[in-house]
Amino acid sequence: MDINTEKRLDEIGRKLDDLHNKISNQENREKYKPIFIVVLILSAILIFFVLIGVVSFFTG
């Protein structure tokens, strides 16, 4: 094998590794997506109640 072929194979190997990393990261995100949605909803409810408390505090 000449040097160019070896370089090309190394480059292809690196690209395959990058692709595999992207796919595994995407799978991890999909796995935790429901948890993030629940946390987002709970934090929105909490902010809503805090705003109601602040408004009722200032209006007496």
BELUR-V280422 format. One record per residue. PSI is psi in radians with two decimals (none if undefined). OMEGA is omega in radians with two decimals (* if undefined). BURIAL is + if it has 16 or more other C-alpha atoms within 10 Angstrom, else -. Layout:
psi: (PSI PSI)
omega: (OMEGA OMEGA)
burial: (BURIAL BURIAL)
This chain:
psi: (2.39 3.05 -0.67 -0.70 -0.70 -0.74 -0.73 -0.73 -0.69 -0.73 -0.75 -0.71 -0.73 -0.73 -0.67 -0.70 -0.76 -0.76 -0.74 -0.71 -0.72 -0.73 -0.76 -0.62 -0.68 -0.68 -0.68 -0.70 -0.71 -0.59 -0.64 0.02 -0.79 -0.63 -0.74 -0.64 -0.76 -0.77 -0.68 -0.77 -0.79 -0.70 -0.60 -0.73 -0.75 -0.79 -0.71 -0.82 -0.64 -0.73 -0.71 -0.73 -0.72 -0.78 -0.77 -0.50 -0.75 -0.46 -0.22 none)
omega: (3.11 -3.01 -3.11 3.14 3.11 3.11 -3.13 3.12 3.08 3.13 3.11 3.10 3.11 3.13 3.10 3.09 3.11 3.14 3.12 3.11 3.13 -3.13 -3.12 3.08 3.13 3.10 3.11 3.12 3.14 -3.10 -3.06 -3.07 3.13 3.12 3.13 3.13 3.13 3.13 3.12 3.14 3.14 3.14 3.09 3.11 3.13 3.12 3.12 3.14 3.10 3.12 3.09 3.11 -3.14 -3.13 -3.13 3.11 -3.08 3.12 3.05 *)
burial: (- - - - - - - - - - - - - - - - - - - - - - - - - - - - - - - - - - - - - - - - - - - - - - - - - - - - - - - - - - - -)
